Amino acid sequence: MATPDFDTLAVGDVVAERTVELTRDSLVRYAGASGDFNPIHYRDDIATSVGLPGVIAHGMLTMGLAVQPVVDWAGDPALVADYQVRFTRPVVVDPTDGATVTVSAKVGQLDAEARVARIDLTTTFGGETVLGKAQVRVRLA
């Protein structure tokens, strides 16, 4: 995939959108890959005992799946110069229905001198934003 051309971008352009289906199996696989075996990610009784509504997705899993459409759009993960989010709500993964997370990536700012595009992410679950101030800075030619 070719790297996007900075000069063709405008603030407000939607550069990527994606819907991701998470299941409890997804959480098990992520736990194995990350080494994060906190029981709030696989045991409802533990999750509810600490005040959560149920088993929740790992924050870093949510953060990673949110940035992936931008990485795919950019064509090279090395072009991502910075990525920051605030975790605002958990993604509760139902044992039967799982969880549907949607991501929309929109150009929020263009720095012509540095040729960096700030891409603002809107990441939602159940109609509510789960990542606040999610911004990716991408260096483009």
Helices and strands as residue ranges (DSSP letters): G 6-8, E 14-22, H 24-34, G 39-41, H 44-49, H 59-74, G 77-79, E 80-87, E 99-111, E 116-125, E 128-129, E 131-139
